[in-house]
Amino acid sequence: MKIAIFGSGAVGGYFGGRLAQAGQQVVFIARGEHLQAIKANGLKVDSIKGDFVIQPALATDSPIEAGIADVVLMAVKAWQVPEAASAVRPMMGPDSFVVPLQNGIDAPAQLAEALGARHVLGGLCGLISFQVAPGHIRHAGMDPFVNFGELDNRRSERTEALCRVFSEAGVNTEIPADIGSAMWRKFLFIASVSGMGAITRTPFGVFRSLPQTRQMLEQVLQEVFDVARARKISLPRNIVSDTLGFIDALPPEGTASMQRDIMDGRPSELESQNGAVVRLGRESGVPTPVNGFIYHSLLPLELQARGKI
């Protein structure tokens, strides 16, 4: 199976690396110093599940040069998806399809609008990783997983085939019965830890432990749940407590990528995470005061990072 990794950073680099390690034909779409380092020295991945180097690694900044792929794993930041949707067209054949792995829930609709719904799956992933240097990814926490499925939740040969490919690469993989619900479960988690980490400037172990910020965390989780239910998303009634328990089990020094971007003055996924909770809550008539506080408090930093103020 020919797999293109569009966005070969912390997420795409890890999963693409594991697929290449397992013998799949993988082409990495990257740019700048990261691309040059991969071309010169291969892709280096340090992982709690075993370090490895993909060398030589097929890498380019040109989707045209990459050629038609069977599958494109879309691993750019959520705010980059609309532009990336146009950029991947040269890699799309009649039977090609895209699997979005972004945080948030907007990517499948954005990709479907640009490429056609039949070329798009719903998808999500989980791991704690970051790029430590050009050509060098570090997987620091969580047992990595990938979930994906057809937008209408039917079983298909292509999802089954891709599931086998990931499983053979040692990645925990699942085709959920309801991919929309699965994406919202991830969204409930990531928007909460991202927002709390960014607003407090502390890792998981701090904001989940202080009574005051733990109460905020619980309120953020509850607001996302309330918005999901108002939008007819099927979520378990105990999802808030279960997610809180999952957060309690994360490495105490862990941080979310949105938090790191905001703290480092880079553009972030604020609009796609807490901003999306506020937007969808407004559309659904559901109050989201804590998510609103987080979003509005961080918005000046986001606009500054994007050069708008």
N, C-alpha and C positions, 0 to 999 in steps of 0.2 A: 504494500500500500504506500503510495506517495503522499507524504504529509508535509504541508507547508506550515511553518510557525510564523505567524504575522505578529511581530512583537516578541523579541527573543530575550526579554529581561528576566526578572525574578521568577515569574510564572512560566512564560513560554520557554525560557531557557531550561528550567528544570524538567518540565514534561517532555519537551522536544528531545532533551538529552537522554531521558530514560527510554524513549521510543527508539532513538538512534542506537543506543546501547544494546537494545533488543534486536537490532538488525533491520528495522524499518528504514525505508528511503525517506530521509528527513532533510528538508531545506529550510534554513533559518533566514528569515527576513529581518535584518538589523541595519544599523546605520552608525556612522561616525567611528569613534575610537573602539566602541564595542565590536563593530563589524570587523575592523582591521585586526583586533586582537584575536577574534575567532578564526579569521583566515590565517593568521600567522602562527598561532599556538594551539588552535583548537578551542573547544568550549570546556572549561573546567568547572566542575560542580562539586562542592563540598557538601556532604549530606550526613545527617544522623543515621541514614540508612545505607551509608557506604559512599565513599568518594569515588569519582570517576572523571575521565577526560575523554571527550569525543574528538579524535584527531586522526585523519583530517575531518573537518566538518564542512559541509556544503553550506555556504552563507553568501548572501547578496543583499543589496539594497534595492534591487530591481525585480518587481513581480513579473515583468516580461521575461527577464532572464531566468527566473525560477521556473517558469512554464506551468502548464496545466497540472493541478494537483487533484488527487482524489478527495482529500479533506484539507481544509484550512482551519487551523486552531487560531482563533482570534484572541490574542493575549495582550493587546494594548490597553491603556487606561480607558475607563468608561467614557470620559469626555472626548477621546480620540476616535471612537467608533464611527461616527458619521463620515469623517474623512477617510478612515480606513476602509469603509464599505465600498467606496469608489475605487480605492487603490488596489483592492484584491481582484477586480474584474479580470485582469489578464490571466489569472490563475484558475479561473472558473470555466470548466467544460460543461457539457450538457448534464452530466451526472455528478458534478462536484457539489460539495456542500460545506457550509461553514459552521463551526461549533464555537459560540462565544463563551469565554471563561472569565468575563469581567465581574467585578462587584456590581451590585445593582440589578435592576430588572428591566431596563429599557432596551438593552442591546438586541434581543431577537426581533423586536418590532422595527428598530432602526435598520438592521441588516435586511429584513424582509422587504422593506420599502425600497431599498436600493437594488437588491439582487433577485427579488422574487421569493415568496414564502417557501417554495419547494426546495430552495437551495439552503435553507436555514434550519438548524435545530435549536432547541433551548439547551442551555448548559450552565454549569457552575463547577467550581473546584475549591479545594481548601488545602492550604499549607502556609507555614510561616517561612518566607524566604526573602532574600534581597540580593541586589547586585553589589558586590564589595569592590569590584574593579572591572575595567573593560575585559570582557571575555571570561569573567569569574563570577559564578553564582553560589550563594550559600543557602542551603536548606537548613534552618535552625530549629524548627519545631513542627509539631503535628505530623500524623501519618498522612501523607498526601492522598487525596482522592479526587476523582472526576465523576460527575453525573451528567448525563445528557439524554435527550429524547426528542421525538417528533413533537412539533408544536400542537398536534391534535391528539397526542398521547397514544397513537397506534404503535404496535410493534412493527419493526421493519428490518429488512435484511441489512441495510446499511448501518443501523444502530447496533445490531447484533455483531456485525463484522468489526466495527470500531471498538466495541466492548471487548472482544477477544484480543484485539491488538494491544489495548491498554493493559489487560490482565496478563498477557504474556510478557509485558514489560515490567511486571511487578507492581503496577499501580492499582489501588483499590478502585473499582469501577462499578457503577450501577446505572441501570436504566429505570428511573423511578416510574411508578404507575401514573403519576401526575407531575410532569416536569415543571409546570407553573407553580405548584405548591412547593416543590423542592427548592425552586429559586427564591421563593418568598421566605422559606425557613432560613436559607443562607442570608438573605437580605436582612431579616430580623436580627441575626447575630452580628453581621459585619457593620451595619449602620450604627448599631448600639456601641460596640467596642471602638469603632473609628471615631464616632462623635465624642464619646467620653474621654478617650485618650487624647484627642486633639484639644478639647476644651480644658482639660486638667493638666496637660503636658506631662502625664505620668504613665508608666507601663501598667499592664493589666493588674499586677499584684497590688498596686497602690489604690487605684480607684475602685476596685472590687472589695477592698478591705475596710476602708473608712466608712463609717455608718452613713455619713452625709452623702458621699458620692455613690455609695452602693444604692441608696434610695433613689438617686437620680437615674442610675443604670436601670433599675427595675421599672421606673416610670418610662424611660425611653423604650424599653422592650415592650411594655404594655401598649404604648401608643402605636408602635408598628403593628402589633397584633390587632389592635382595634381597626386600623386602616385596612389591613388585609381582610378581616371579616366583613367589613363594610363593602369591600369590592368582590365579595363572594369567593374568596380564596379559601380553600379547605385546609385549615391548620388544626392540629390537635389542641384541645383545650389546655393541656399542661405544657404547651410549647414554651411559655415564658419561664416557668420554673426549670424545665429541662435545659433551656439555653443558658440560664443563669448557672446551673450546675456545670455545664460544659465550659463556661467562662472560668469558673472556679478551678477547673482542672488544667487550664492553660499555663504554660511557663510564666512565673510571676514577672520576669523581665521582658516579656513579649510586648510588642507594639504592632499596630495596624499600619498598612502602607499609607492610607490617607493621613493618618496622624503624622507619620514621618515626613510626608511631603509638605504638610502645612508648617511643621516645626522648622523645616529647612528652607522655607520661603519659595517652594515650587508650586505650580498649579496642581490642584488635587481633585479628587472625586467628590468634593463636598456637594455639588449640585445633584449628583447621581445617588447620593446616600441620604444624609439628613435633609438636604434640600428636596429630594424626591419624596420623603415622608411628609414633609410640610405641603408640597404641591398636591400629592395624591390625597392627603387628608382634607385639604381645602375642597378638592373636587368631590369628595365623598361626604362632606359635611361632618368630618370627625376632627375634634380639637387635638392639636399636637403641640401643647405649650412648651414641653421640655425640648423636643426636637427643634421647635421654632427658636427657642433661646440659643441652643447650640449653633444652629444654622446662621442666625442673624449676628451672633457674636463673632463667628469665624469669617463671615462674608467679607468684611473689609480686608482681611489678610489674603483671602482668595483673589479679590479684585486687584490688590496690590501685586500679587504674584503674577497676574496676567497682564500687568501694565495698564490697567484701566483706571487706576487712581494713583 
